[in-house]
């Protein structure tokens, strides 16, 4: 009877990818979120070299799709197919909340869930994770003219904590910028950026030059134009008040001549002070009339029904 010989060494798998794989208990996972989107990996052991379609979900609704076909060295090292099973994707829309929100993933078309979930505490945490176009959801309007300033509000619903800057244009001429950070209780009550999204822009008095002006308010760097913009401002107010303005200017000129005609040194100082005060009053009156005329016409235009 022959003695049993030493056991033959076990034969190594012909394909190194057939060795035990530490991560094969999973079909994939969400791993990280960063400025370029959400990263993870997915594969199908039945088709170890084919790319896999992945769906990202928020509250059970699909918010993005991706193809797991990117190479990752750690996947190759862990014998996950040929390593070409990583993905990186941005969300197609901004989550509406309430926050915090959590993103999960699964293999597309009813496939199994992937491991892991990524939670976001606030909209600010989603910068880079959401596509840039989805981060620009502006809402705003021009409200009124008061004390020579154009007032309104605007906010970015997709990024309510980020202040919005607006620009005022008279046709193609840039008039000025303003950041919408002023607080208004009515906006806070309406849930718009905690009420810190109002703005005001000084209006130049040269708008009363008798010409037609088209006033636009747009979000800087985006081009979004606020409701009630553009406002077409015409010469009507200037025409109605031209006689009063001319009369005031005539008074200013007469007072100026009196200053020049004074010859009594003892009276000159007192008269100079009186005349200077009168000149200031007349000048302020002219500016007030021009400003009020501008405000009146802008209010009328703002209240006028806009064509459908």
Secondary structure, 3 states (H helix, E strand, C coil): CCCCCCCCCCCCCCCHHHCCCCCCCCCEEEEEEECCEEEEEECCHHHCCCCEEEEEEECCEEEEEEEECECCHHHHHCCCCCCCCEEEECECCCCCCCCCEEEEEEECCCCCECECCEEECCHHHHECCECHHHHCCEEEEEEEEECCEEEEEEEECCCCCCCEEEEEEECCEEEEEEEECEECHHHHHCCCHHHEEEEEEECCHHHHCCCCEEEEEEECCCCCECECCCEEECCHHHHHHHHHHHHHHHHHHHHHHHHHHCCCHHHHHHHHHHHHHHHHHHHHHHHHHHHHHHHHHHHHHHHCCCCC
